Amino acid sequence: MERTTEKDSNYSNLDKMSVTELLQNINKEDQSVPLAVNKALPQIEKLVTITAGKMKQGGRLFYIGAGTSGRLGVVDASECPPTFGVPFDWVVGIIAGGDGAIRKAVEFAEDDTQQAWIDLQEYNINDKDVLVGIAASGTTPYVVGGLKKANEHNVTTGCIVCNSGSPVAAEAKYPVEVITGPEFLTGSTRMKAGTAQKLVLNMLSTTVMIQLGRVKGNKMVDMQLSNDKLIDRGTKMVMKETGLDEATAAGLLKKYGSVRKAVENYKID
């Protein structure tokens, strides 16, 4: 397969460019990413639909990846409980090399074809669940091996890759291929490819959670009230929904612990 993510940059002599030129050219390249994501919307829709269906039946969503791709999966998974008030094990991000690899690269962790399935066993992954492999290159052995084993055990599989015709996409039943092309800095897939993966992950988890009823209107009514900013936001949401004054709304929010429950119970109180 041709790995366009590894092709030479369209720009030469980066070390001779001014700061202004560097920033303008990086920004120019970045503007191509949403267009690439747009082309993949039909694939993303299929992955979202199957994932929402599985989770409505009690399934979970797992991400596996190495390096930047793994970190992006961990970030998206870790944001779901505070944003949508769901249990921490509804969406799980696993990175090759373990959690230590989030901060510091673990040498050769991505080259083990067996380890992803071993890592997934800690969560008792089963055929109710969905496994999404994230790999910019689409060739990461850790991800290929994990998807292959998942298929053997009838786990629904998807992927997010940035090259066409990749081994990862071949293993995934619901592949998402966002073709981002050469990076500004040759081979640095934390740039355009990483941005594309983040956009797709945003779409996947947010749309699935809306389908699961974790959003009301356009508000995060189940968000965790874990700091003053979020408590203030929640109070304003309760005020808007109920017409109550700030003090009363804040009291209801404190009593019930979520915007949704506060709004549902305010007439009773």
Backbone as numpy.savetxt, mean C-alpha at the origin, in Angstrom:
# Nx Ny Nz CAx CAy CAz Cx Cy Cz
13.22 -11.16 -20.20 12.38 -9.96 -20.20 13.26 -8.70 -20.20
12.70 -7.62 -20.74 13.41 -6.35 -20.75 13.00 -5.56 -19.52
13.98 -5.21 -18.70 13.70 -4.44 -17.49 13.92 -2.96 -17.77
12.82 -2.30 -18.14 12.94 -0.88 -18.47 13.33 -0.05 -17.25
13.02 -0.55 -16.05 13.40 0.18 -14.83 14.92 0.25 -14.67
15.63 -0.66 -15.35 17.09 -0.70 -15.24 17.79 -0.02 -16.42
17.02 0.45 -17.38 17.62 1.12 -18.54 18.31 2.43 -18.14
19.26 2.84 -18.96 19.95 4.10 -18.71 18.97 5.26 -18.65
19.24 6.18 -17.75 18.43 7.39 -17.62 18.36 8.14 -18.94
17.27 8.85 -19.12 17.12 9.71 -20.29 17.97 10.99 -20.16
18.60 11.14 -19.02 19.40 12.34 -18.74 20.85 11.94 -18.51
21.76 12.69 -19.07 23.19 12.43 -18.92 23.85 13.50 -18.05
25.01 13.16 -17.51 25.83 14.12 -16.77 25.05 14.81 -15.65
24.40 14.00 -14.82 23.65 14.57 -13.69 24.57 15.38 -12.79
25.80 14.93 -12.66 26.74 15.60 -11.77 27.21 16.95 -12.30
26.81 17.25 -13.52 27.17 18.56 -14.10 25.98 19.52 -14.08
24.81 19.03 -13.70 23.61 19.87 -13.68 23.59 20.79 -12.46
22.94 21.93 -12.61 22.71 22.82 -11.47 21.59 22.23 -10.60
21.45 22.76 -9.40 20.36 22.32 -8.52 19.01 22.54 -9.20
18.85 23.69 -9.82 17.59 23.99 -10.52 17.31 22.98 -11.62
18.31 22.66 -12.40 18.13 21.68 -13.49 17.79 20.30 -12.94
18.46 19.91 -11.88 18.18 18.60 -11.27 16.72 18.53 -10.80
16.30 19.55 -10.09 14.93 19.55 -9.55 13.89 19.58 -10.66
14.12 20.40 -11.66 13.16 20.50 -12.76 13.06 19.18 -13.52
14.18 18.53 -13.74 14.17 17.28 -14.50 13.58 16.12 -13.71
13.87 16.07 -12.41 13.24 15.05 -11.57 11.73 15.23 -11.57
11.30 16.49 -11.41 9.87 16.79 -11.41 9.22 16.44 -12.75
9.93 16.69 -13.82 9.41 16.35 -15.15 9.18 14.85 -15.27
10.14 14.08 -14.80 9.99 12.62 -14.83 8.84 12.16 -13.94
8.73 12.76 -12.77 7.68 12.36 -11.82 6.28 12.56 -12.40
6.13 13.56 -13.27 4.81 13.85 -13.83 4.30 12.73 -14.74
5.20 11.85 -15.16 4.78 10.74 -16.02 4.15 9.60 -15.22
4.37 9.60 -13.91 3.94 8.46 -13.09 2.41 8.32 -13.02
1.66 9.37 -12.68 0.20 9.21 -12.64 -0.39 8.75 -13.97
0.22 9.16 -15.07 -0.26 8.72 -16.39 -0.06 7.22 -16.56
1.07 6.71 -16.06 1.33 5.27 -16.12 0.35 4.51 -15.24
0.05 5.07 -14.07 -0.92 4.44 -13.17 -2.30 4.41 -13.82
-2.65 5.48 -14.49 -3.96 5.56 -15.16 -4.16 4.42 -16.15
-3.11 4.08 -16.87 -3.19 2.99 -17.85 -3.45 1.64 -17.18
-3.06 1.54 -15.90 -3.22 0.27 -15.17 -4.53 0.19 -14.38
-5.39 1.21 -14.49 -6.62 1.23 -13.70 -7.49 -0.02 -13.85
-7.65 -0.58 -15.07 -8.46 -1.80 -15.17 -7.87 -2.97 -14.35
-6.56 -3.08 -14.32 -5.92 -4.13 -13.51 -6.10 -3.85 -12.02
-5.96 -2.58 -11.65 -6.12 -2.21 -10.24 -7.54 -2.49 -9.78
-8.50 -2.21 -10.64 -9.92 -2.46 -10.30 -10.17 -3.93 -10.01
-9.58 -4.81 -10.82 -9.76 -6.24 -10.60 -9.17 -6.67 -9.27
-7.98 -6.14 -8.94 -7.34 -6.50 -7.67 -8.13 -5.96 -6.48
-8.62 -4.73 -6.59 -9.43 -4.14 -5.52 -10.70 -4.95 -5.30
-11.37 -5.31 -6.38 -12.65 -6.01 -6.29 -12.51 -7.37 -5.62
-11.49 -8.14 -6.03 -11.31 -9.46 -5.41 -10.88 -9.32 -3.96
-10.05 -8.30 -3.66 -9.59 -8.10 -2.29 -10.73 -7.71 -1.37
-11.56 -6.78 -1.81 -12.71 -6.36 -1.00 -13.65 -7.53 -0.76
-13.88 -8.32 -1.79 -14.75 -9.48 -1.65 -14.22 -10.48 -0.64
-12.93 -10.74 -0.71 -12.31 -11.68 0.23 -12.36 -11.14 1.67
-12.08 -9.86 1.83 -12.06 -9.28 3.18 -13.46 -9.18 3.78
-14.46 -9.01 2.94 -15.84 -9.01 3.44 -16.21 -10.38 4.01
-15.51 -11.41 3.54 -15.76 -12.77 4.03 -14.80 -13.17 5.14
-14.07 -12.20 5.67 -13.18 -12.47 6.80 -11.72 -12.65 6.44
-11.38 -12.46 5.18 -10.00 -12.59 4.76 -9.16 -11.38 5.13
-7.85 -11.54 4.95 -6.91 -10.46 5.24 -6.10 -10.12 3.98
-5.44 -8.97 4.03 -4.60 -8.53 2.92 -3.14 -8.53 3.36
-2.30 -9.23 2.63 -0.87 -9.29 2.92 -0.07 -8.66 1.79
0.98 -7.94 2.18 1.95 -7.43 1.22 3.30 -8.08 1.49
4.02 -8.49 0.43 5.40 -8.92 0.59 6.27 -8.17 -0.41
7.48 -7.84 0.00 8.40 -7.15 -0.88 9.77 -7.04 -0.24
10.74 -6.58 -1.01 12.09 -6.38 -0.51 12.51 -4.93 -0.76
13.39 -4.41 0.07 13.89 -3.06 -0.13 12.79 -2.02 -0.12
12.87 -1.08 -1.05 11.87 -0.01 -1.13 10.46 -0.57 -1.25
10.30 -1.58 -2.08 8.97 -2.17 -2.28 8.42 -2.75 -0.97
9.25 -3.43 -0.22 8.83 -3.98 1.06 8.46 -2.89 2.04
9.28 -1.83 2.06 9.01 -0.72 2.99 7.68 -0.05 2.66
7.40 0.12 1.38 6.14 0.75 0.99 4.95 -0.09 1.44
5.06 -1.40 1.33 4.00 -2.28 1.80 3.80 -2.18 3.30
4.90 -2.14 4.04 4.82 -2.00 5.49 4.17 -0.68 5.87
4.53 0.39 5.18 3.95 1.71 5.46 2.45 1.69 5.23
2.01 1.16 4.09 0.59 1.15 3.78 -0.19 0.32 4.80
0.35 -0.85 5.14 -0.31 -1.71 6.12 -0.40 -1.04 7.48
0.68 -0.37 7.90 0.71 0.23 9.23 -0.20 1.45 9.34
-0.56 2.04 8.20 -1.45 3.20 8.23 -2.93 2.81 8.32
-3.26 1.57 8.01 -4.68 1.18 7.98 -5.36 1.22 9.36
-4.74 0.70 10.43 -5.41 0.79 11.73 -5.68 2.23 12.19
-4.70 3.15 12.16 -5.03 4.50 12.60 -6.00 5.24 11.69
-5.95 4.96 10.39 -6.81 5.67 9.45 -8.24 5.15 9.46
-8.37 3.83 9.52 -9.69 3.22 9.35 -10.20 2.49 10.60
-9.41 2.49 11.66 -9.85 1.86 12.91 -9.99 0.36 12.83
-9.24 -0.28 11.92 -9.33 -1.73 11.76 -8.28 -2.42 12.62
-8.47 -3.70 12.95 -7.46 -4.44 13.71 -6.12 -4.45 12.97
-5.04 -4.53 13.73 -3.70 -4.44 13.14 -3.39 -5.59 12.20
-4.14 -6.70 12.32 -3.83 -7.86 11.48 -4.75 -7.98 10.26
-5.51 -6.95 9.95 -6.33 -6.99 8.74 -5.49 -6.79 7.50
-4.52 -5.87 7.60 -3.58 -5.62 6.50 -2.17 -5.75 7.07
-1.40 -6.65 6.49 -0.08 -6.99 7.06 1.00 -6.78 6.00
2.02 -6.02 6.34 3.16 -5.81 5.45 4.37 -6.59 5.93
4.97 -7.37 5.04 6.14 -8.17 5.39 7.28 -7.81 4.44
8.45 -7.54 5.01 9.62 -7.15 4.22 10.70 -8.22 4.33
11.34 -8.52 3.23 12.43 -9.50 3.22 13.52 -9.05 4.18
13.95 -9.96 5.05 14.96 -9.62 6.04 14.38 -9.23 7.38
13.04 -9.18 7.48 12.41 -8.84 8.75 12.32 -7.35 9.00
11.71 -6.97 10.12 11.45 -5.56 10.39 12.73 -4.72 10.46
13.85 -5.34 10.79 15.11 -4.60 10.81 15.46 -4.05 9.46
14.98 -4.70 8.41 15.28 -4.27 7.03 14.52 -3.00 6.65
13.56 -2.59 7.49 12.85 -1.34 7.21 13.83 -0.16 7.28
14.76 -0.22 8.22 15.72 0.86 8.41 17.07 0.60 7.75
17.48 -0.67 7.74 18.83 -0.99 7.26 18.75 -2.18 6.32
19.32 -2.05 5.14 19.26 -3.12 4.14 19.89 -4.41 4.68
19.22 -5.53 4.43 19.73 -6.84 4.81 20.25 -7.52 3.55
21.54 -7.78 3.51 22.16 -8.31 2.30 21.56 -9.65 1.87
21.24 -9.75 0.61 20.78 -10.97 -0.05 19.44 -11.50 0.46
18.76 -10.74 1.32 17.48 -11.21 1.85 16.47 -11.44 0.73
16.53 -10.61 -0.32 15.55 -10.70 -1.39 15.80 -11.89 -2.32
16.96 -12.55 -2.18 17.33 -13.61 -3.12 16.85 -15.00 -2.69
16.21 -15.08 -1.51 15.74 -16.36 -0.98 14.31 -16.63 -1.46
14.13 -17.66 -2.27 12.80 -17.95 -2.83 11.86 -18.62 -1.82
12.40 -19.13 -0.72 11.58 -19.87 0.25 11.13 -19.01 1.43
11.86 -17.93 1.71 11.66 -17.23 2.98 10.31 -16.52 3.09
9.78 -16.02 2.00 8.51 -15.30 2.09 7.40 -16.20 2.63
7.35 -17.43 2.12 6.30 -18.34 2.59 6.52 -18.71 4.06
7.79 -18.85 4.44 8.10 -19.10 5.85 7.62 -17.93 6.71
7.90 -16.71 6.26 7.46 -15.52 6.99 5.94 -15.46 7.11
5.25 -15.85 6.05 3.79 -15.80 6.04 3.15 -16.83 6.98
3.89 -17.90 7.27 3.35 -18.93 8.15 3.10 -18.41 9.56
3.84 -17.38 9.95 3.63 -16.79 11.28 2.22 -16.24 11.43
1.58 -15.95 10.30 0.23 -15.36 10.31 -0.83 -16.36 9.89
-0.42 -17.60 9.71 -1.37 -18.64 9.28 -2.16 -18.23 8.05
-1.47 -17.71 7.05 -2.13 -17.31 5.81 -2.88 -18.49 5.22
-4.07 -18.24 4.66 -4.89 -19.33 4.15 -5.69 -18.86 2.93
-6.54 -19.73 2.42 -7.23 -19.45 1.15 -8.32 -18.38 1.26
-8.56 -17.85 2.44 -9.47 -16.71 2.58 -8.77 -15.38 2.31
-7.42 -15.42 2.32 -6.63 -14.20 2.29 -6.19 -13.82 0.87
-5.65 -12.60 0.77 -5.08 -12.09 -0.49 -3.62 -11.72 -0.24
-2.74 -12.15 -1.13 -1.32 -11.83 -1.03 -0.91 -10.99 -2.24
-0.38 -9.80 -1.97 0.09 -8.92 -3.05 1.60 -8.80 -2.96
2.27 -9.21 -4.03 3.72 -9.08 -4.10 4.08 -7.74 -4.72
4.99 -7.01 -4.09 5.40 -5.70 -4.58 6.86 -5.79 -5.01
7.14 -5.48 -6.28 8.50 -5.58 -6.79 8.63 -4.69 -8.02
9.42 -3.64 -7.92 9.58 -2.73 -9.05 10.08 -3.49 -10.28
11.09 -4.30 -10.10 11.67 -5.04 -11.23 10.75 -6.14 -11.73
9.96 -6.69 -10.81 9.13 -7.84 -11.15 9.90 -9.15 -11.17
11.13 -9.11 -10.65 11.98 -10.31 -10.69 12.44 -10.78 -9.31
12.10 -10.08 -8.25 12.60 -10.37 -6.91 12.29 -11.81 -6.50
13.30 -12.64 -6.26 13.07 -14.06 -5.92 12.20 -14.24 -4.67
12.39 -13.41 -3.66 11.59 -13.48 -2.44 10.11 -13.37 -2.77
9.77 -12.46 -3.66 8.36 -12.23 -4.02 7.85 -13.32 -4.96
8.65 -13.68 -5.95 8.26 -14.76 -6.88 7.97 -16.05 -6.10
8.87 -16.40 -5.20 8.70 -17.62 -4.41 7.48 -17.58 -3.52
7.23 -16.42 -2.91 6.07 -16.28 -2.03 4.76 -16.43 -2.79
4.67 -15.80 -3.95 3.45 -15.91 -4.76 3.24 -17.33 -5.27
4.33 -17.98 -5.67 4.25 -19.35 -6.18 3.68 -20.29 -5.12
4.21 -20.19 -3.91 3.73 -21.03 -2.81 2.27 -20.70 -2.47
1.95 -19.42 -2.49 0.58 -19.00 -2.19 -0.40 -19.60 -3.20
-0.02 -19.59 -4.47 -0.88 -20.19 -5.49 -1.09 -21.68 -5.23
-0.03 -22.36 -4.81 -0.13 -23.79 -4.51 -1.09 -24.06 -3.37
-1.27 -23.07 -2.49 -2.17 -23.23 -1.34 -3.49 -22.48 -1.53
-3.81 -22.16 -2.78 -5.09 -21.54 -3.14 -5.33 -20.18 -2.47
-4.23 -19.46 -2.21 -4.35 -18.09 -1.72 -4.46 -17.17 -2.93
-5.39 -16.24 -2.90 -5.53 -15.29 -4.00 -4.29 -14.39 -4.08
-3.73 -14.25 -5.28 -2.49 -13.50 -5.42 -2.63 -12.33 -6.38
-1.93 -11.23 -6.04 -1.84 -10.06 -6.90 -0.43 -9.52 -6.84
-0.14 -8.49 -7.60 1.18 -7.89 -7.54 1.14 -6.45 -8.02
2.19 -5.72 -7.68 2.40 -4.37 -8.21 3.84 -4.33 -8.71
4.00 -4.26 -10.03 5.33 -4.25 -10.64 5.43 -3.09 -11.63
6.67 -2.78 -12.03 6.88 -1.64 -12.93 7.60 -2.00 -14.22
7.64 -3.28 -14.53 8.11 -3.77 -15.83 7.04 -4.67 -16.42
7.01 -4.80 -17.72 6.04 -5.70 -18.35 6.65 -7.08 -18.53
5.77 -8.09 -18.53 6.21 -9.46 -18.78 7.14 -10.03 -17.73
6.93 -9.70 -16.48 7.84 -10.11 -15.41 7.44 -11.45 -14.78
8.40 -12.15 -14.14 8.09 -13.39 -13.42 7.09 -13.18 -12.28
7.17 -12.04 -11.60 6.22 -11.76 -10.52 4.80 -11.66 -11.07
4.62 -10.92 -12.16 3.29 -10.78 -12.77 2.79 -12.11 -13.31
3.70 -12.95 -13.76 3.31 -14.26 -14.29 2.74 -15.14 -13.18
3.25 -14.98 -11.97 2.77 -15.78 -10.83 1.46 -15.23 -10.25
1.25 -13.93 -10.39 0.08 -13.29 -9.76 -1.18 -13.52 -10.59
-2.25 -13.89 -9.91 -3.55 -14.07 -10.59 -4.16 -12.71 -10.96
-3.83 -11.68 -10.18 -4.35 -10.33 -10.44 -3.18 -9.34 -10.47
-2.43 -9.36 -11.58 -1.26 -8.49 -11.67 -1.62 -7.04 -11.96
-0.85 -6.14 -11.38 -0.93 -4.72 -11.71 0.45 -4.32 -12.23
0.50 -3.90 -13.49 1.77 -3.53 -14.11 1.73 -2.04 -14.46
2.52 -1.25 -13.75 2.61 0.19 -14.00 3.99 0.44 -14.61
4.04 0.68 -15.88 5.31 0.76 -16.60 5.85 2.19 -16.54
6.82 2.40 -15.68 7.32 3.75 -15.40 8.57 4.11 -16.19
9.21 3.13 -16.84 10.36 3.43 -17.69 11.63 3.69 -16.90
12.67 4.18 -17.59 13.96 4.43 -16.94 13.85 5.48 -15.83
14.64 5.29 -14.79 14.66 6.26 -13.69 15.58 7.44 -14.03
15.32 8.59 -13.40 16.18 9.76 -13.59 17.62 9.42 -13.20
17.76 8.75 -12.06 19.04 8.20 -11.64 19.01 6.72 -11.99
19.79 6.31 -12.97 19.69 4.97 -13.55 19.55 3.87 -12.49
18.45 3.12 -12.57 18.23 1.97 -11.70 17.72 2.28 -10.31
17.53 3.57 -9.98 17.09 3.94 -8.64 15.57 3.86 -8.55
15.05 2.66 -8.36 13.61 2.43 -8.42 12.86 2.94 -7.18
13.59 3.53 -6.24 12.90 4.21 -5.14 12.25 5.50 -5.64
12.59 5.90 -6.88 12.08 7.15 -7.44 10.74 6.94 -8.15
10.70 6.91 -9.47 9.42 6.80 -10.19 8.69 5.50 -9.87
9.40 4.39 -9.88 8.74 3.11 -9.60 8.16 3.10 -8.19
8.94 3.60 -7.22 8.44 3.66 -5.85 7.22 4.56 -5.72
7.25 5.69 -6.43 6.10 6.60 -6.42 4.87 5.91 -7.00
5.06 5.19 -8.09 3.93 4.47 -8.71 3.37 3.43 -7.76
4.24 2.68 -7.09 3.78 1.66 -6.15 3.00 2.30 -5.00
3.49 3.43 -4.51 2.79 4.12 -3.42 1.41 4.57 -3.87
1.30 5.10 -5.08 0.00 5.53 -5.59 -0.98 4.36 -5.69
-0.49 3.23 -6.19 -1.36 2.06 -6.32 -1.76 1.53 -4.94
-0.83 1.50 -4.01 -1.16 1.05 -2.65 -2.20 1.97 -2.00
-2.04 3.28 -2.20 -3.05 4.22 -1.70 -4.43 3.86 -2.24
-4.49 3.61 -3.54 -5.76 3.30 -4.20 -6.33 1.98 -3.70
-5.47 0.99 -3.59 -5.91 -0.35 -3.18 -6.49 -0.34 -1.77
-5.72 0.11 -0.80 -6.18 0.04 0.59 -7.34 0.99 0.85
-7.29 2.20 0.30 -8.36 3.16 0.55 -9.68 2.69 -0.07
-9.62 2.22 -1.31 -10.85 1.78 -1.97 -11.42 0.54 -1.30
-10.56 -0.38 -0.91 -11.03 -1.57 -0.20 -11.70 -1.18 1.11
-11.10 -0.27 1.86 -11.67 0.11 3.15 -13.00 0.84 2.98
-13.13 1.64 1.92 -14.42 2.27 1.64 -15.46 1.20 1.34
-15.06 0.19 0.55 -15.96 -0.92 0.23 -16.37 -1.69 1.48
-15.50 -1.70 2.48 -15.78 -2.41 3.73 -16.57 -1.56 4.72
-16.93 -0.34 4.30 -17.76 0.51 5.15 -17.00 1.28 6.21
-15.70 1.45 6.03 -14.89 2.12 7.05 -14.81 3.64 6.85
-15.56 4.14 5.86 -15.62 5.58 5.59 -17.09 5.98 5.49
-17.43 7.15 6.02 -18.80 7.65 5.89 -18.73 9.02 5.21
-19.42 9.14 4.07 -19.29 10.37 3.29 -17.87 10.44 2.75
-17.14 11.45 3.19 -15.71 11.52 2.84 -14.84 11.58 4.09
-15.36 11.07 5.20 -14.70 11.21 6.49 -14.18 9.87 7.05
-13.06 9.97 7.77 -12.46 8.82 8.45 -13.14 8.65 9.81
-14.36 8.15 9.80 -15.16 8.13 11.03 -14.70 7.07 12.04
-13.83 6.17 11.61 -13.33 5.13 12.51 -11.86 5.34 12.88
-11.29 6.49 12.52 -9.87 6.73 12.78 -9.56 6.66 14.27
-8.33 6.23 14.58 -7.89 6.18 15.97 -7.59 7.59 16.46
-8.06 7.92 17.65 -7.87 9.26 18.22 -6.59 9.26 19.04
-5.46 9.21 18.33 -4.18 8.94 18.99 -3.34 10.18 19.29
-3.84 11.36 18.93 -3.13 12.60 19.30 -4.11 13.77 19.28
-3.64 14.91 19.76 -4.52 16.08 19.90 -5.08 16.54 18.56
-4.25 16.48 17.51 -4.70 16.90 16.19 -5.90 16.07 15.73
-5.81 14.74 15.94 -6.88 13.86 15.49 -8.13 14.01 16.36
-7.93 14.27 17.65 -9.08 14.51 18.53 -9.80 15.78 18.10
-9.03 16.81 17.76 -9.62 18.07 17.28 -10.36 17.84 15.96
-9.74 17.07 15.04 -10.40 16.77 13.78 -11.70 16.00 14.02
-11.63 15.01 14.92 -12.80 14.21 15.23 -13.91 15.04 15.85
-13.54 15.95 16.72 -14.53 16.82 17.37 -15.26 17.66 16.32
-14.51 18.22 15.37 -15.12 19.02 14.31 -16.05 18.17 13.43
-15.66 16.92 13.21 -16.51 16.02 12.43 -17.83 15.75 13.15
-17.75 15.53 14.45 -18.97 15.30 15.24 -19.84 16.55 15.24
-19.21 17.72 15.39 -19.96 18.98 15.37 -20.71 19.15 14.05
-20.04 18.87 12.96 -20.64 19.05 11.63 -21.82 18.10 11.42
-21.66 16.86 11.90 -22.71 15.86 11.70 -23.92 16.08 12.60
-23.69 16.63 13.80 -24.77 16.69 14.80 -25.28 18.10 15.06
-24.48 19.13 14.73 -24.87 20.50 15.06 -24.59 20.87 16.50
-23.89 19.99 17.23 -23.58 20.25 18.63 -22.46 21.27 18.76
-22.38 21.90 19.94 -21.27 22.83 20.21 -20.00 22.02 20.46
-18.87 22.72 20.46 -17.57 22.04 20.54 -17.40 21.24 21.83
-17.77 21.82 22.95 -17.58 21.14 24.23 -18.41 19.86 24.31
-19.66 19.93 23.88 -20.53 18.76 23.91 -20.02 17.68 22.96
-19.61 18.10 21.76 -19.08 17.16 20.77 -17.82 16.48 21.29
-16.94 17.26 21.91 -15.70 16.70 22.46 -16.00 15.70 23.56
-17.00 16.00 24.36 -17.39 15.08 25.44 -17.91 13.76 24.90
-18.76 13.85 23.87 -19.28 12.63 23.24 -18.16 11.80 22.62
-17.23 12.49 21.97 -16.12 11.79 21.33 -15.28 11.07 22.37
-15.03 11.72 23.48 -14.24 11.10 24.55 -14.97 9.90 25.14
-16.27 10.02 25.28 -17.07 8.95 25.88 -17.11 7.71 24.99
-17.30 7.90 23.70 -17.51 6.77 22.80 -16.26 6.33 22.03
-15.25 7.19 21.98 -13.97 6.77 21.44 -13.83 6.76 19.93
-14.90 7.11 19.21 -14.79 7.22 17.76 -15.87 8.16 17.25
-15.60 8.76 16.10 -16.57 9.68 15.50 -17.86 8.95 15.19
-17.72 7.77 14.60 -18.91 7.00 14.22 -19.82 6.74 15.42
-19.25 6.24 16.49 -20.06 5.90 17.69 -20.62 7.14 18.36
-19.85 8.23 18.35 -20.34 9.46 18.93 -21.57 9.98 18.19
-21.50 9.96 16.87 -22.61 10.44 16.05 -23.82 9.51 16.21
-23.58 8.22 16.22 -24.68 7.24 16.32 -25.40 7.35 17.65
-24.68 7.77 18.71 -25.26 7.74 20.06 -25.68 9.11 20.59
-25.44 10.18 19.85 -25.66 11.50 20.45 -27.13 11.76 20.76
-28.04 11.24 19.93 -29.47 11.47 20.19 -29.94 10.70 21.42
-29.31 9.54 21.63 -29.67 8.72 22.81 -29.29 9.45 24.08
-28.07 10.08 24.02 -27.61 10.81 25.20 -28.43 12.07 25.45
